[in-house]
Amino acid sequence: MSRIHRSRIAVGIACGLMGSLLIGSAAFGQLLFGLGEEYRGGTLKTVYELTRRDSDIPHIFTVEIVPKGDLYDVITTIVGPGQEGDNISTGFGGSGAAAAMGARYEEDEVADIDTSPLQALDDRNVAVEPNQNYYLPDGARLVTQERVQIAGIDVVMGIFVHPNYPEQRVEIALGNPEMSKLLLFPPLMIMEINGEVDSRIELVEFSHTP
């Protein structure tokens, strides 16, 4: 397997979702696949739709990886209305299901739910199964539901809750650990506050050719 040696970044109009996104060429390979992970090779394309409660218009976030001999071009594009490119800042790291797990930010002096306990599943390479309870660090819990498909990927749906954020919960889709290494975000992640959707990120297109 080969590491990603270079990145070519094309950033459109940026958005913030559950924090904001770090898109930097020097760190992108680590951001996408996690420290020490190796890309399995081939051509990859992922497209996500990102929406927030204050806008009905989704932002589109695309990642493409194209082999160039022994190297790869990594092309990321964020397109959407209402914000400037310099609003991009740190927010996500890691790979796949764990990519968004460390997301935590404050907006209007209200802290969003801390999803970092889910990192334990990635750290232990857990293949999440339907209809199970997973007890996580800090008293958090993941209650899984049915198995479904999102953008052609088999995932297990679940609800994540944290005792320090009783009015919030996250509906999340988790794939198998190997598939998750190809994804910057979970295939679906919906944050709810007091029963209302606050933000949503969903994988709408996925292709990987070895």
URCORKA-V909685 format. One record per residue. N is the residue number from 0. RES is the residue in one small letter. NEAR is the number of other ideal C-beta (glycine too) atoms within 8 Angstrom. Layout:
<<N RES NEAR> <N RES NEAR>>
This chain:
<<0 m 6> <1 s 9> <2 r 7> <3 i 14> <4 h 7> <5 r 9> <6 s 11> <7 r 8> <8 i 11> <9 a 7> <10 v 10> <11 g 9> <12 i 12> <13 a 16> <14 c 14> <15 g 10> <16 l 12> <17 m 11> <18 g 12> <19 s 13> <20 l 14> <21 l 12> <22 i 10> <23 g 8> <24 s 9> <25 a 5> <26 a 8> <27 f 14> <28 g 11> <29 q 9> <30 l 11> <31 l 12> <32 f 10> <33 g 11> <34 l 4> <35 g 3> <36 e 8> <37 e 7> <38 y 12> <39 r 8> <40 g 7> <41 g 9> <42 t 10> <43 l 10> <44 k 12> <45 t 12> <46 v 11> <47 y 13> <48 e 12> <49 l 14> <50 t 12> <51 r 11> <52 r 7> <53 d 3> <54 s 8> <55 d 3> <56 i 7> <57 p 7> <58 h 15> <59 i 12> <60 f 12> <61 t 13> <62 v 12> <63 e 11> <64 i 14> <65 v 8> <66 p 9> <67 k 6> <68 g 4> <69 d 4> <70 l 9> <71 y 12> <72 d 11> <73 v 16> <74 i 12> <75 t 14> <76 t 10> <77 i 16> <78 v 8> <79 g 14> <80 p 7> <81 g 6> <82 q 9> <83 e 6> <84 g 8> <85 d 4> <86 n 10> <87 i 11> <88 s 7> <89 t 6> <90 g 11> <91 f 14> <92 g 8> <93 g 12> <94 s 14> <95 g 15> <96 a 16> <97 a 15> <98 a 14> <99 a 12> <100 m 13> <101 g 11> <102 a 11> <103 r 9> <104 y 10> <105 e 7> <106 e 6> <107 d 4> <108 e 4> <109 v 6> <110 a 8> <111 d 15> <112 i 11> <113 d 12> <114 t 13> <115 s 8> <116 p 12> <117 l 15> <118 q 11> <119 a 10> <120 l 14> <121 d 16> <122 d 7> <123 r 6> <124 n 6> <125 v 9> <126 a 6> <127 v 12> <128 e 7> <129 p 8> <130 n 6> <131 q 8> <132 n 7> <133 y 11> <134 y 4> <135 l 12> <136 p 6> <137 d 9> <138 g 8> <139 a 13> <140 r 10> <141 l 14> <142 v 10> <143 t 14> <144 q 9> <145 e 7> <146 r 7> <147 v 8> <148 q 7> <149 i 11> <150 a 9> <151 g 5> <152 i 11> <153 d 8> <154 v 14> <155 v 13> <156 m 12> <157 g 13> <158 i 10> <159 f 14> <160 v 10> <161 h 13> <162 p 8> <163 n 7> <164 y 11> <165 p 5> <166 e 5> <167 q 12> <168 r 9> <169 v 13> <170 e 11> <171 i 15> <172 a 13> <173 l 12> <174 g 15> <175 n 7> <176 p 12> <177 e 5> <178 m 11> <179 s 15> <180 k 12> <181 l 9> <182 l 16> <183 l 11> <184 f 11> <185 p 16> <186 p 13> <187 l 14> <188 m 14> <189 i 10> <190 m 14> <191 e 12> <192 i 8> <193 n 5> <194 g 4> <195 e 7> <196 v 8> <197 d 10> <198 s 12> <199 r 12> <200 i 14> <201 e 10> <202 l 14> <203 v 7> <204 e 8> <205 f 12> <206 s 7> <207 h 9> <208 t 5> <209 p 5>>
